[in-house]
């Protein structure tokens, strides 16, 4: 295993973090009246990952714990405002995991004590890997 590539992956994400922006919130409404909100992290007009947003706590939810809320009113502008502040507070975790099926490193992003996103980086540690499925989803929701 190339530990140098792993370290490069962390540095690649750290260098890109100031240029990452918030994409349009993606609101998923369920048949039971529940809402689930994902907020894309965007780099050069492509999505890298999504942050789950808790509309009750009005804050990010940890990776792997999407919140489904009932009976809440969601203001898209408020979600964007909160997530823009969260974005300023994100930090790169000095650790990686390797995903063999995708042949890439995964670098976690943390907000406070929560890991809220995973940024994929090529196996040589030099380039961010876009999430094309999320990018397409983001573009569909942006046109609403």
N, C-alpha and C positions, 0 to 999 in steps of 0.2 A: 504494500500500500504506500502511496506517495503522500507523506505528511506535508510536504511542501505544497502540493496541489490543494490539500485541505485548508492550509493556512491562506493560500491565495484566494480560495473561495470566500473565506471570511472577509478578507481585505477587499475583494471585489464588491461584496454587498455593502461593506462599510463605506466604500467610495461612492457607491450609487445612492445610498440612503438620502443624501440631501436633494437628490433629483427625483425622488419618488413622490408622487402626488396621490390624491384621493380621487377615485373615479365616482361616477354617479351611483348612489345607493341602489341596490337591487332589492326590491320589495317582493317577497313571495307571500301570496295570500292563500291560505288553505281553505278547503271546503267547510271546515268547522268555524271559520271566522278568525283563525289564528294568523299571525303575521310573523315572518322570519326575514331578517334584514342582513344582507351581505354588503360589505363596502370594499370594492376592489382597490388594491394598491397598484398604481400605474407607473410605468417607466417608459418614456418615449412612445406614448400612445398605445402600449400593450399592457395587459394586466399580468401581474406576477403571481398574486395570490389574493385571497379574500379575507377580510376580518369580519367575524361574526359580531353583530351589534345587538346589544340587549336594550330594547326600547323601554323597559321598565326601569332598569338601573341607569339608563342613558350613558352607557359606557361599553367598551369592547367586552366580549366574552372570550374565555380561553379557547384556543384552537381545539377542535374536537368536541366543543360544547355549544352547538348552535342553540339559540333561544327561540322558542315558539311562544308568543305571547297572545293572550286573548283580551279583548276589551280595551285596547290601548289605541290612542290616536297618534299617528306618526307624522311628524313634520319633516319632510325631506331636507329642508334648509337647516333645520336644527341638527339633524344627523350629520350633515356635511360640516357644519360649524364645530360640533364636538369632535368629529374625526380629524379635522384639520389640526386641532389642538393636540389630539392624541398622536398624530403623525410627528409633531415636533418633539414628543417625548419618547418615541420609539428608539430602541437601541439594539445593536447587533449583539447577539450572544456569542461569546468566543468559543464556539463548539460547532461541530458539524455531524451529520449522519450521511451515510452513503446509500443511495437507492439503486440497487443493481438493475432492476428492470428498466429504469430510465437512464441508467449510466450517468448519474449526476449527484453532486453534493447538495445537501439541504442545510441551509443556514437559518436558524430561528431568529425571529425578531420578538423582542419583549417590550411590554408596556407595564410599568411598575413591576409586579412579580409574576405576571402572566405572559406565557408565550402566546402570541396572538396571530402569528403568521410564519410561514416557512418560505424562504426564497430559494429557488433552485438555481444551481450554477453548474456549468459544464464540468465534466470530469477532470479537465486540466485546470479548473479553478479560475478561468479567465473571463467567462461570459455568463450573463444572466440568461436563464431559460424562461421564455414567456409561457403563460398558460393560455393557449389559443382558444380553448373551449370557453374559458372565463372571459376572454377578450370579446368573443362573439356575443356572449350573453350580455356583457356590459354595453356593447354597441346597440343591441336590441332595446335594452331598457333606457338607454340615453335618448332614444328617439321618441319616448313617450312624453 
